[in-house]
């Protein structure tokens, strides 16, 4: 007897669902290195953002430019919320994707 298209599709999906993706042999060390470089780069950008925000606030106060001070305060708040997102978003993605299996 011939199977219907629905039964064939269901069987194909169930077979694919049992396969978990994984990196090729030897690739994990390079993935870890690249991930580490990106994380340190993002931390350096956070530090640079805080320094620029403080500089904008100080320059705005010293030179009587209230708009520069406002931009500095807004920049500090944006860096703060970005740092919170940096800590929360990876955990959210890990919770959604689970073990990586389909």
C-alpha positions as CSV (number, residue, x, y, z in Angstrom):
1,X,0.0,0.0,0.0
2,X,1.0,3.6,-0.6
3,X,1.4,6.1,2.2
4,X,-0.4,9.4,2.1
5,X,1.7,12.6,1.8
6,X,0.7,13.5,5.4
7,X,2.0,10.2,6.8
8,X,5.3,10.5,4.9
9,X,5.8,14.1,6.0
10,X,5.0,13.1,9.7
11,X,7.6,10.3,9.5
12,X,10.2,12.6,7.9
13,X,9.7,15.3,10.6
14,X,9.9,12.7,13.4
15,X,13.2,11.4,12.0
16,X,14.6,14.9,11.7
17,X,13.5,15.8,15.2
18,X,15.8,13.2,16.7
19,X,18.9,14.7,15.2
20,X,20.8,17.3,17.3
21,X,23.1,19.7,15.5
22,X,26.8,19.8,16.7
23,X,30.0,21.5,15.6
24,X,32.4,19.5,13.5
25,X,35.4,17.9,15.3
26,X,38.0,20.5,16.3
27,X,35.8,23.5,15.6
28,X,34.7,24.1,19.2
29,X,38.0,25.7,20.3
30,X,37.7,28.2,17.5
31,X,34.1,28.9,18.3
32,X,35.0,29.5,22.0
33,X,37.9,31.8,21.0
34,X,35.6,33.9,18.7
35,X,32.9,34.1,21.3
36,X,35.3,35.2,23.9
37,X,36.8,37.9,21.7
38,X,33.3,39.2,20.9
39,X,32.3,39.3,24.6
40,X,35.5,41.2,25.6
41,X,34.8,43.6,22.7
42,X,31.3,44.3,23.9
43,X,32.6,44.9,27.4
44,X,35.2,47.3,26.0
45,X,32.4,49.1,24.1
46,X,30.4,49.4,27.4
47,X,33.4,51.0,29.1
48,X,34.0,53.4,26.2
49,X,30.3,54.3,26.3
50,X,30.5,55.2,30.0
51,X,33.7,57.2,29.5
52,X,32.2,59.1,26.6
53,X,29.0,59.7,28.6
54,X,30.9,61.1,31.6
55,X,33.0,63.2,29.2
56,X,29.9,64.7,27.6
57,X,28.3,65.5,31.0
58,X,31.5,67.1,32.2
59,X,32.1,69.1,29.0
60,X,28.5,70.2,28.9
61,X,28.8,71.5,32.5
62,X,32.2,73.2,32.0
63,X,31.4,74.9,28.7
64,X,27.8,75.8,29.4
65,X,26.2,73.4,26.9
66,X,23.1,71.9,28.5
67,X,22.4,69.8,25.4
68,X,25.7,68.0,25.7
69,X,25.0,67.3,29.3
70,X,21.6,65.9,28.5
71,X,23.0,63.7,25.7
72,X,25.7,62.4,28.2
73,X,23.0,61.5,30.7
74,X,20.9,59.7,28.0
75,X,24.1,57.9,26.8
76,X,24.8,56.6,30.3
77,X,21.3,55.4,30.7
78,X,21.4,53.6,27.3
79,X,24.7,51.9,28.2
80,X,23.2,50.8,31.5
81,X,20.1,49.3,29.8
82,X,22.4,47.7,27.2
83,X,24.4,46.1,29.9
84,X,21.2,44.7,31.5
85,X,20.3,43.3,28.0
86,X,23.7,41.9,27.6
87,X,23.1,39.8,30.7
88,X,19.4,38.9,30.1
89,X,19.1,38.3,26.4
90,X,21.5,35.3,26.2
91,X,19.6,33.5,29.0
92,X,16.3,34.2,27.2
93,X,17.7,32.8,23.9
94,X,19.0,29.7,25.7
95,X,15.7,29.2,27.4
96,X,13.8,29.4,24.0
97,X,16.2,27.2,22.0
98,X,16.7,24.6,24.8
99,X,19.2,21.9,24.1
100,X,19.5,22.8,20.4
101,X,17.6,19.8,19.2
102,X,14.7,20.4,16.8
